[in-house]
Amino acid sequence: MVKKILDQHQGLILVTGAAGQGKSTTLAAMVDFINENRAHHVLTVEDPNEFVHPIKKGVVNQREIEMLGKMLGTADLLGQMADRTYLEKLPFLYREFKEENVPGFESELGLLKKSVGFRDMTLERFEHELGGVNRYMRDHFRVRWGIDEDLYVISMENKIKYLKYAVENHEDDYRKHLSCGSLIEKSDQIGK
């Protein structure tokens, strides 16, 4: 059964049970099997790391539980900013800021102008607060799709470039330039 699980090309494996029942030993044996037989990249998240896996045929990166939080935070930021509707959602964010009296955002256009600089803040946060785990995305796209680029960062950068263009060149009708679906129209309906 374990070998059948290890034949899968993607996924998450959870081993649960009471203390002393062999969870760590089972996982270590599984990782060792993959490491000896396949040229794969394996990421383990443990607290603490009980077994050390030297480089064999594959690569094993071992992280303690803090890394999982950093990975989730990174995934959340990348997912939001790479989403095709990211720019259309910004007016909703402004409305929420206005309802909660968040200082520093006096207008929707003001929020959009400040959002242009958010890309640099996000990249800095990836590196300094979130441990730079975003660099593994390039490996993900290379292994999964044969594309040696981080498509999330490319999408994020393209959106910020377009946002900058829209607020600098279309200040009077910027909303028309943010629309890629129907969220802007829905935002207008909610505001009435």
N, CA and C of each residue as an Amber inpcrd file, in Angstrom:
protein
   576
   0.8230000  -1.1940000   0.0000000   0.0000000   0.0000000   0.0000000
   0.8690000   1.2610000   0.0000000   1.9230000   1.2800000   0.8070000
   2.7840000   2.4500000   0.8880000   3.4390000   2.7220000  -0.4620000
   3.9090000   1.6720000  -1.1440000   4.5310000   1.8580000  -2.4510000
   3.5230000   2.4320000  -3.4410000   2.2690000   2.0270000  -3.3610000
   1.2270000   2.5560000  -4.2450000   1.0440000   4.0550000  -3.9970000
   1.0790000   4.4490000  -2.7400000   0.9780000   5.8780000  -2.4030000
   2.1730000   6.6230000  -2.9910000   3.3530000   6.0230000  -2.8660000
   4.5670000   6.6830000  -3.3460000   4.6600000   6.7280000  -4.8640000
   3.8490000   5.9550000  -5.5670000   3.8290000   5.9940000  -7.0210000
   3.0800000   7.2140000  -7.5560000   2.3550000   7.9190000  -6.6900000
   1.6370000   9.1220000  -7.1150000   2.6450000  10.2180000  -7.4330000
   2.3190000  11.0470000  -8.4110000   3.2570000  12.0860000  -8.8430000
   3.0550000  13.4180000  -8.1310000   1.9800000  13.5530000  -7.4120000
   1.7390000  14.7880000  -6.6800000   0.8250000  14.4850000  -5.5070000
   0.7910000  15.3930000  -4.5590000  -0.1150000  15.2170000  -3.4410000
   0.5380000  15.4910000  -2.1050000  -0.2380000  15.2870000  -1.0780000
   0.1680000  15.5280000   0.2960000  -0.0730000  14.2360000   1.0680000
   0.9090000  13.8200000   1.8440000   0.7840000  12.6000000   2.6250000
   0.7700000  12.9760000   4.0980000  -0.2680000  12.5760000   4.8010000
  -0.3630000  12.7920000   6.2420000  -0.3250000  11.4370000   6.9310000
   0.5170000  11.3110000   7.9340000   0.5850000  10.0980000   8.7380000
   0.2310000  10.5080000  10.1540000  -0.8310000   9.9290000  10.6840000
  -1.2970000  10.3120000  12.0170000  -1.3120000   9.1070000  12.9400000
  -1.3680000   9.3730000  14.2260000  -1.4260000   8.2920000  15.2060000
  -0.9000000   8.7480000  16.5510000  -1.0120000   7.8760000  17.5070000
  -0.5700000   8.1770000  18.8670000   0.9610000   8.1780000  18.9560000
   1.4680000   8.7720000  20.0280000   2.9170000   8.8260000  20.2550000
   3.4940000   7.4130000  20.3050000   4.6610000   7.2560000  19.6860000
   5.3600000   5.9800000  19.7350000   4.8320000   4.9280000  18.7800000
   3.9790000   5.2760000  17.8640000   3.3800000   4.3060000  16.9390000
   4.1150000   4.2060000  15.5970000   5.2080000   4.9610000  15.4230000
   6.0290000   4.8220000  14.2190000   5.7360000   5.8030000  13.1040000
   5.0840000   6.9010000  13.4140000   4.7820000   7.8960000  12.3690000
   6.0550000   8.4490000  11.7400000   6.9700000   8.9140000  12.5670000
   8.2110000   9.5080000  12.0510000   9.0400000   8.4830000  11.2930000
   9.1030000   7.2770000  11.8050000   9.8690000   6.2190000  11.1450000
   9.2470000   5.8670000   9.7960000   7.9200000   5.8020000   9.7390000
   7.2130000   5.5070000   8.4840000   7.4940000   6.5880000   7.4520000
   7.3570000   7.8420000   7.8680000   7.6110000   8.9430000   6.9320000
   9.0670000   8.9760000   6.4870000   9.9830000   8.7290000   7.4170000
  11.4110000   8.7300000   7.0650000  11.7000000   7.6360000   6.0390000
  11.0930000   6.4710000   6.2100000  11.2920000   5.3770000   5.2550000
  10.7210000   5.7450000   3.8790000   9.5760000   6.4150000   3.8750000
   8.9560000   6.8370000   2.6100000   9.8460000   7.8590000   1.8900000
  10.3130000   8.8530000   2.6450000  11.1810000   9.8790000   2.0570000
  12.4660000   9.2440000   1.5480000  13.0380000   8.3290000   2.3120000
  14.2670000   7.6580000   1.9000000  14.0450000   6.8550000   0.6120000
  12.9030000   6.1780000   0.4970000  12.5820000   5.4130000  -0.7140000
  12.5360000   6.3370000  -1.9300000  11.8490000   7.4660000  -1.7960000
  11.7650000   8.4250000  -2.9020000  13.1540000   8.9600000  -3.2330000
  13.8940000   9.3090000  -2.2020000  15.2350000   9.8750000  -2.3690000
  16.1790000   8.9040000  -3.0810000  16.0400000   7.6270000  -2.8210000
  16.9120000   6.6240000  -3.4450000  16.4980000   6.2580000  -4.8570000
  15.1940000   6.3780000  -5.1760000  14.6750000   5.8520000  -6.4350000
  14.2410000   6.8800000  -7.4720000  14.0840000   8.1250000  -7.0590000
  13.5830000   9.1280000  -7.9980000  14.3470000  10.4290000  -7.8540000
  14.4440000  11.1460000  -8.9510000  15.0800000  12.4710000  -8.9330000
  14.0040000  13.5210000  -8.6530000  13.3850000  13.4170000  -7.4810000
  12.3160000  14.3380000  -7.0750000  12.8050000  15.2940000  -6.0030000
  12.0540000  16.3580000  -5.8520000  12.2900000  17.3190000  -4.7740000
  11.2160000  17.0710000  -3.7160000  11.6380000  16.7010000  -2.5150000
  10.7100000  16.4090000  -1.4220000  10.8850000  17.4780000  -0.3520000
   9.7630000  18.0190000   0.1120000   9.7780000  19.0010000   1.1910000
   9.0830000  18.3730000   2.3920000   9.7730000  18.3010000   3.5190000
   9.1520000  17.7930000   4.7450000   8.9640000  18.9520000   5.7100000
   7.8600000  18.9150000   6.4520000   7.5780000  19.9240000   7.4750000
   7.3610000  19.1710000   8.7730000   8.2920000  19.3340000   9.7180000
   8.2630000  18.5830000  10.9710000   8.5630000  19.5110000  12.1410000
   8.2780000  19.0570000  13.3220000   8.6360000  19.8090000  14.5250000
   8.9200000  18.8300000  15.6540000  10.1530000  18.5570000  15.9480000
  11.3930000  18.9510000  15.2620000  11.7300000  17.9440000  14.1640000
  12.7790000  18.2340000  13.3920000  13.2720000  17.2850000  12.3950000
  13.9640000  16.1400000  13.1230000  13.4680000  14.9160000  12.9470000
  14.0230000  13.7670000  13.6630000  15.0370000  12.9810000  12.8400000
  14.8830000  12.9740000  11.5170000  15.7820000  12.2250000  10.6370000
  16.4110000  13.1770000   9.6280000  17.6880000  12.9790000   9.3330000
  18.3770000  13.7840000   8.3340000  18.4930000  12.9480000   7.0690000
  18.1260000  13.5320000   5.9360000  18.1480000  12.8130000   4.6590000
  19.2230000  13.4040000   3.7540000  20.3360000  12.6840000   3.5560000
  21.3960000  13.1860000   2.6700000  20.9420000  13.1320000   1.2060000
  21.6100000  13.8930000   0.3440000  21.2850000  13.8860000  -1.0850000
  21.6670000  12.5360000  -1.6700000  20.7120000  11.9220000  -2.3280000
  20.9590000  10.6660000  -3.0580000  20.5690000  10.9380000  -4.5040000
  19.4800000  10.3370000  -4.9620000  19.0190000  10.5960000  -6.3220000
  18.1410000  11.8480000  -6.3590000  17.4410000  12.1050000  -5.2800000
  16.5630000  13.2700000  -5.1900000  17.1280000  14.3070000  -4.2440000
  16.3340000  15.3320000  -3.9810000  16.7020000  16.3890000  -3.0450000
  15.6070000  16.4570000  -1.9790000  16.0200000  16.4970000  -0.7150000
  15.0710000  16.5820000   0.3910000  15.3560000  17.8610000   1.1680000
  14.3590000  18.7560000   1.2050000  14.4510000  19.9520000   2.0300000
  13.6040000  19.7190000   3.2660000  14.2110000  19.8700000   4.4290000
  13.5140000  19.6360000   5.6790000  13.3020000  20.9650000   6.4000000
  12.0680000  21.2270000   6.7580000  11.7100000  22.4670000   7.4420000
  10.9360000  22.1280000   8.7070000  11.0950000  22.9770000   9.6890000
  10.2990000  22.8030000  10.8970000   8.9770000  23.5400000  10.7170000
   8.0570000  23.3730000  11.6320000   6.6720000  23.8060000  11.5040000
   6.5150000  25.2970000  11.1960000   7.4330000  26.1350000  11.6620000
   7.3600000  27.5730000  11.3770000   7.3220000  27.8130000   9.8730000
   8.0290000  26.9850000   9.1260000   8.0830000  27.1370000   7.6830000
   6.7010000  26.9500000   7.0530000   5.8870000  26.0810000   7.6120000
   4.5530000  25.8630000   7.0690000   3.7530000  27.1610000   7.1030000
   3.8290000  27.8890000   8.1930000   3.1420000  29.1750000   8.2900000
   3.6380000  30.1540000   7.2380000   4.9380000  30.1560000   7.0080000
   5.5030000  31.0410000   5.9980000   5.0470000  30.6300000   4.5960000
   4.9480000  29.3290000   4.3710000   4.4850000  28.8380000   3.0730000
   3.0310000  29.2320000   2.8360000   2.1880000  29.0940000   3.8670000
   0.7800000  29.4530000   3.7290000   0.6090000  30.9520000   3.5030000
   1.3750000  31.7670000   4.2350000   1.3180000  33.2160000   4.0460000
   1.7390000  33.6230000   2.6450000   2.7940000  32.9960000   2.1570000
   3.2760000  33.2700000   0.8040000   2.2320000  32.8660000  -0.2300000
   1.6640000  31.6770000  -0.0670000   0.6520000  31.1980000  -1.0150000
  -0.5530000  32.1300000  -1.0440000  -0.9550000  32.6310000   0.1240000
  -2.0970000  33.5340000   0.1880000  -1.8110000  34.8280000  -0.5710000
  -0.6590000  35.4350000  -0.3180000  -0.3120000  36.6790000  -1.0240000
  -0.1610000  36.4650000  -2.5260000   0.5540000  35.4080000  -2.9140000
   0.7330000  35.1350000  -4.3410000  -0.6050000  34.8740000  -5.0190000
  -1.4380000  34.0850000  -4.3710000  -2.7390000  33.7550000  -4.9490000
  -3.6170000  34.9730000  -5.1420000  -3.6350000  35.8580000  -4.1550000
  -4.4550000  37.0650000  -4.2750000  -3.9520000  37.9730000  -5.3830000
  -2.6540000  38.2360000  -5.3830000  -2.1230000  39.2050000  -6.3420000
  -2.0150000  38.6440000  -7.7670000  -1.9440000  37.3380000  -7.9260000
  -1.8670000  36.7410000  -9.2610000  -3.2550000  36.4750000  -9.8410000
  -4.2800000  36.5350000  -9.0060000  -5.6560000  36.2900000  -9.4500000
  -6.0280000  37.2490000 -10.5790000  -6.6720000  36.7380000 -11.6120000
  -7.0050000  37.5820000 -12.7640000  -7.9490000  38.7140000 -12.3960000
  -8.7000000  38.5810000 -11.3020000  -9.6340000  39.6350000 -10.8950000
  -9.0610000  40.5410000  -9.8000000  -7.7670000  40.4470000  -9.5270000
  -7.1450000  41.2320000  -8.4540000  -7.4500000  42.7230000  -8.5820000
  -7.2370000  43.2920000  -9.7650000  -7.4460000  44.7280000  -9.9370000
  -8.9080000  45.1050000  -9.7440000  -9.8090000  44.2520000 -10.1970000
 -11.2440000  44.5330000 -10.0410000 -11.6880000  44.4730000  -8.5800000
 -10.9460000  43.7570000  -7.7530000 -11.3210000  43.6310000  -6.3430000
 -10.8690000  44.8270000  -5.5030000  -9.9590000  45.6260000  -6.0300000
  -9.4400000  46.7530000  -5.2570000 -10.5240000  47.7660000  -4.8690000
 -11.5060000  48.0890000  -5.7390000 -12.5810000  48.9820000  -5.2900000
 -13.3770000  48.4080000  -4.1010000 -13.5470000  47.0980000  -4.0610000
 -14.2080000  46.4760000  -2.9030000 -13.3630000  46.6740000  -1.6480000
 -12.0470000  46.5480000  -1.7880000 -11.1520000  46.7590000  -0.6590000
 -11.2700000  48.1960000  -0.1510000 -11.3270000  49.1450000  -1.0780000
 -11.4840000  50.5390000  -0.6700000 -12.7840000  50.7140000   0.1170000
 -13.8620000  50.1260000  -0.3960000 -15.1610000  50.2390000   0.2850000
 -15.0600000  49.6870000   1.7190000 -14.3670000  48.5580000   1.8910000
 -14.1810000  47.9830000   3.2320000 -13.3470000  48.9110000   4.1080000
 -12.2910000  49.4880000   3.5500000 -11.4670000  50.4310000   4.3060000
 -12.3020000  51.6310000   4.7530000 -13.1380000  52.1220000   3.8380000
 -13.9800000  53.2920000   4.1330000 -14.9830000  52.9580000   5.2510000
 -15.6150000  51.7860000   5.1680000 -16.5860000  51.3650000   6.1980000
 -15.9410000  51.2570000   7.5690000 -14.6910000  50.8250000   7.6030000
 -13.9910000  50.6300000   8.8770000 -13.1430000  51.8340000   9.2830000
 -13.2570000  52.9210000   8.5110000 -12.5060000  54.1480000   8.8000000
 -10.9980000  53.9140000   8.8980000 -10.4550000  53.1220000   7.9730000
  -9.0080000  52.8830000   7.9340000  -8.3340000  54.1590000   7.4360000
  -7.4330000  54.7300000   8.2170000  -6.8020000  55.9840000   7.7950000
  -5.8320000  55.7880000   6.6270000  -5.6500000  56.8740000   5.8650000
  -4.6690000  56.8540000   4.7890000  -5.2330000  56.5050000   3.4280000
  -6.5440000  56.2670000   3.3530000  -7.1600000  55.9100000   2.0750000
  -8.4100000  56.7760000   1.8880000  -8.1890000  58.0090000   1.3880000
  -9.2780000  58.9730000   1.2810000 -10.1420000  58.7720000   0.0390000
  -9.6030000  58.0600000  -0.9570000 -10.3750000  57.8370000  -2.1810000
 -10.0050000  56.4930000  -2.7830000 -10.8880000  56.0110000  -3.6450000
 -10.6270000  54.7570000  -4.3500000  -9.3910000  54.9050000  -5.2270000
  -9.2860000  56.0250000  -5.9230000  -8.1240000  56.2560000  -6.7750000
  -6.8480000  56.3270000  -5.9340000  -6.9370000  56.9150000  -4.7470000
  -5.7840000  56.9680000  -3.8510000  -5.3060000  55.5740000  -3.4650000
  -6.2530000  54.6770000  -3.1750000  -5.8970000  53.2900000  -2.8640000
  -5.2060000  52.6420000  -4.0580000  -5.7260000  52.8650000  -5.2530000
  -5.1250000  52.2740000  -6.4500000  -3.7020000  52.7810000  -6.6620000
  -3.4890000  54.0560000  -6.4490000  -2.1380000  54.6140000  -6.6090000
  -1.1770000  54.0150000  -5.5830000  -1.6560000  53.8250000  -4.3540000
  -0.8030000  53.2130000  -3.3270000  -0.5590000  51.7360000  -3.6280000
  -1.5140000  51.0840000  -4.2910000  -1.3750000  49.6560000  -4.6070000
  -0.2320000  49.3960000  -5.5710000   0.1330000  50.3970000  -6.3800000
   1.2560000  50.2390000  -7.3050000   2.5300000  49.9000000  -6.5240000
   2.7290000  50.5260000  -5.3740000   3.9070000  50.2600000  -4.5520000
   3.7960000  48.9890000  -3.7220000   2.6150000  48.3820000  -3.7030000
   2.4040000  47.1760000  -2.9070000   3.2430000  46.0100000  -3.4050000
   3.5320000  45.9770000  -4.6970000   4.3460000  44.8990000  -5.2650000
   5.7110000  44.8440000  -4.5840000   6.3790000  46.0100000  -4.4650000
   7.6930000  46.0450000  -3.8330000   7.6150000  45.6340000  -2.3630000
   6.5740000  46.1030000  -1.6650000   6.3830000  45.7080000  -0.2580000
   6.1710000  44.2000000  -0.1560000   5.4260000  43.6470000  -1.1030000
   5.1350000  42.2070000  -1.0800000   6.4120000  41.4020000  -1.3220000
   7.2010000  41.7900000  -2.3080000   8.4490000  41.0660000  -2.5790000
   9.3950000  41.1490000  -1.3880000   9.4370000  42.3000000  -0.7310000
  10.2750000  42.4540000   0.4620000   9.7500000  41.5670000   1.6010000
   8.4480000  41.5090000   1.7300000   7.8500000  40.6640000   2.7700000
   8.1430000  39.1890000   2.5110000   8.0640000  38.7710000   1.2360000
   8.4010000  37.3860000   0.8950000   9.7980000  37.0530000   1.4120000
  10.7360000  37.9440000   1.1610000  12.1320000  37.6710000   1.4890000
  12.4130000  37.7660000   2.9880000  11.9190000  38.8090000   3.6440000
  12.3270000  39.0710000   5.0240000  11.4060000  38.4630000   6.0780000
  10.1100000  38.4730000   5.8420000   9.1800000  37.9550000   6.8550000
   8.7630000  36.5140000   6.5940000   8.7320000  36.1230000   5.3130000
   8.2080000  34.8100000   4.9570000   9.2890000  33.8440000   4.4910000
  10.5310000  34.1550000   4.7800000  11.6220000  33.2090000   4.5570000
  11.9840000  32.9240000   3.1160000  11.4820000  33.7000000   2.1650000
  11.8400000  33.5050000   0.7580000  11.3160000  32.2210000   0.1450000
  10.2650000  31.6250000   0.7250000   9.7570000  30.3580000   0.1840000
   9.1270000  30.5230000  -1.1930000   8.8320000  31.7630000  -1.5960000
   8.2630000  31.9810000  -2.9250000   9.2020000  31.5170000  -4.0360000
  10.5060000  31.3970000  -3.7470000  11.4570000  30.9610000  -4.7740000
  11.2020000  29.5160000  -5.2190000  10.4660000  28.7450000  -4.4250000
  10.1470000  27.3660000  -4.8130000   9.0790000  27.2960000  -5.8990000
   8.3810000  28.4070000  -6.1520000   7.3290000  28.3840000  -7.1690000
   7.9030000  28.1310000  -8.5540000   9.0770000  28.6470000  -8.8120000
   9.6990000  28.4140000 -10.1210000   9.9330000  26.9130000 -10.3220000
  10.4060000  26.2260000  -9.2690000  10.5850000  24.7710000  -9.3410000
   9.2550000  24.0730000  -9.6020000   8.2150000  24.5600000  -8.9430000
   6.8790000  23.9700000  -9.1280000   6.4630000  24.0420000 -10.5940000
   6.5860000  25.2070000 -11.2120000   6.1660000  25.3470000 -12.6090000
   7.0800000  24.5600000 -13.5380000   8.3560000  24.4640000 -13.2060000
   9.2840000  23.7130000 -14.0540000   8.9600000  22.2230000 -14.0050000
   8.7790000  21.6880000 -12.7980000   8.5140000  20.2540000 -12.6530000
   7.1180000  19.9020000 -13.1680000   6.1330000  20.7040000 -12.8040000
   4.7400000  20.3700000 -13.1360000   4.3880000  20.6480000 -14.5900000
   4.8590000  21.7850000 -15.1250000   4.4160000  22.2090000 -16.4420000
   5.5430000  22.3760000 -17.4590000   6.7980000  22.1920000 -17.0410000
   7.9110000  22.3630000 -17.9670000   8.1890000  23.8250000 -18.3050000
   7.7700000  24.7370000 -17.4340000   7.9660000  26.1720000 -17.6410000
   8.9410000  26.6710000 -16.5860000  10.0720000  27.1870000 -17.0150000
  11.1090000  27.6100000 -16.0670000  10.9420000  29.0850000 -15.6920000
   9.7560000  29.4260000 -15.1960000   9.4550000  30.7860000 -14.7430000
   8.4540000  30.6970000 -13.5970000   8.4070000  31.7370000 -12.7910000
   7.4090000  31.8270000 -11.7300000   6.2200000  32.5960000 -12.2910000
   5.2130000  31.8730000 -12.7440000   4.0680000  32.5010000 -13.3900000
   3.2710000  33.3850000 -12.4340000   3.3210000  33.1000000 -11.1380000
   2.6310000  33.9610000 -10.1710000   3.2680000  35.3450000 -10.1360000
   4.5780000  35.3990000 -10.0580000   5.2690000  36.6910000 -10.0050000
   5.0820000  37.4360000 -11.3280000   5.1410000  36.7280000 -12.4400000
   4.9240000  37.3670000 -13.7450000   3.5250000  37.9710000 -13.8000000
   2.5230000  37.2210000 -13.3680000   1.1490000  37.7240000 -13.3510000
   1.0270000  38.9390000 -12.4400000   1.6220000  38.8480000 -11.2520000
   1.5780000  39.9470000 -10.2980000   2.2290000  41.1970000 -10.8980000
   3.3950000  41.0540000 -11.4950000   4.0940000  42.1980000 -12.0720000
   3.3200000  42.8090000 -13.2390000   2.7050000  41.9680000 -14.0650000
   1.9140000  42.4800000 -15.1820000   0.7050000  43.2760000 -14.6790000
   0.0710000  42.7980000 -13.6360000  -1.0800000  43.5130000 -13.0830000
  -0.6740000  44.8670000 -12.5140000   0.4380000  44.8950000 -11.7990000
   0.8900000  46.1580000 -11.2170000   1.3020000  47.1400000 -12.3190000
   1.9550000  46.6630000 -13.3740000   2.3060000  47.5390000 -14.5050000
   1.0480000  48.1240000 -15.1330000   0.0540000  47.2640000 -15.3210000
  -1.1890000  47.7330000 -15.9390000  -1.9090000  48.7110000 -15.0140000
  -1.9240000  48.4360000 -13.7160000  -2.5500000  49.3410000 -12.7590000
  -1.8680000  50.7100000 -12.8080000  -0.5540000  50.7110000 -12.8460000
   0.1990000  51.9690000 -12.9270000  -0.1910000  52.7260000 -14.1920000
  -0.2540000  52.0140000 -15.3130000  -0.6810000  52.6300000 -16.5710000
  -2.0880000  53.2210000 -16.4440000  -3.0110000  52.4660000 -15.8730000
  -4.4050000  52.9110000 -15.7750000  -4.5490000  54.1600000 -14.9090000
  -3.8890000  54.1980000 -13.7520000  -4.0510000  55.3630000 -12.8660000
  -3.2640000  56.5760000 -13.3610000  -2.1950000  56.3570000 -14.1230000
  -1.4290000  57.4960000 -14.6450000  -2.0340000  58.0670000 -15.9200000
  -2.6550000  57.2260000 -16.7420000  -3.1410000  57.6720000 -18.0450000
  -4.6540000  57.7650000 -18.1700000  -5.3680000  57.2430000 -17.2100000
  -6.8360000  57.2380000 -17.2940000  -7.4500000  57.5750000 -15.9430000
  -6.9680000  58.6340000 -15.3390000  -7.4250000  58.9920000 -13.9960000
  -8.9360000  59.2420000 -13.9560000  -9.5010000  59.7830000 -15.0470000
 -10.9330000  60.0990000 -15.0640000 -11.8210000  58.8700000 -15.2740000
 -11.3080000  57.8520000 -15.9430000 -12.1310000  56.6630000 -16.2020000
 -11.3730000  55.3640000 -15.9120000 -10.5760000  55.3870000 -14.8450000
  -9.7310000  54.2290000 -14.4870000 -10.5410000  52.9580000 -14.2610000
 -11.7730000  53.0840000 -13.7270000 -12.5700000  51.8810000 -13.4310000
 -12.8410000  51.0710000 -14.6990000 -13.0740000  51.7690000 -15.7960000
 -13.3260000  51.0930000 -17.0750000 -12.1170000  50.2490000 -17.4760000
 -10.9250000  50.6760000 -17.0970000  -9.6930000  49.9900000 -17.4800000
  -9.3150000  48.8680000 -16.5110000  -9.9830000  48.7920000 -15.3720000
  -9.7060000  47.7170000 -14.4140000 -10.5510000  46.4790000 -14.6880000
 -11.6410000  46.6530000 -15.3980000 -12.6140000  45.5840000 -15.5720000
 -12.1090000  44.4750000 -16.4940000 -12.1950000  43.2330000 -16.0040000
 -11.9060000  42.0760000 -16.8630000 -13.0320000  41.0600000 -16.7190000
 -14.0550000  41.4380000 -16.0090000 -15.2260000  40.5860000 -15.7850000
 -16.3850000  41.4970000 -15.4470000 -17.1080000  41.1640000 -14.4050000
 -18.2570000  41.9890000 -14.0450000 -18.1800000  42.5100000 -12.6100000
 -17.0200000  42.3910000 -11.9650000 -16.9190000  42.8250000 -10.5710000
 -17.0560000  44.3340000 -10.4210000 -16.5310000  45.1060000 -11.3550000
 -16.6450000  46.5640000 -11.2750000 -18.1200000  46.9570000 -11.3210000
 -18.8730000  46.3270000 -12.2040000 -20.3060000  46.6320000 -12.2950000
 -21.0210000  46.2580000 -10.9980000 -20.6500000  45.1260000 -10.4190000
 -21.2570000  44.7160000  -9.1480000 -20.9050000  45.7080000  -8.0440000
 -19.6830000  46.1990000  -8.0740000 -19.2630000  47.1920000  -7.0940000
 -20.1000000  48.4600000  -7.2360000 -20.3710000  48.8520000  -8.4610000
 -21.2070000  50.0400000  -8.7030000 -22.6270000  49.8400000  -8.1810000
 -23.1730000  48.6300000  -8.3560000 -24.5220000  48.3350000  -7.8870000
 -24.6090000  48.3510000  -6.3730000 -23.5780000  47.8500000  -5.7040000
 -23.5650000  47.8270000  -4.2450000 -23.5110000  49.2580000  -3.6990000
 -22.7960000  50.1250000  -4.4070000 -22.6180000  51.5010000  -3.9450000
 -23.8720000  52.3520000  -4.0710000 -24.8830000  51.8780000  -4.7850000
 -26.1060000  52.6770000  -5.0030000 -27.0640000  52.5490000  -3.8450000
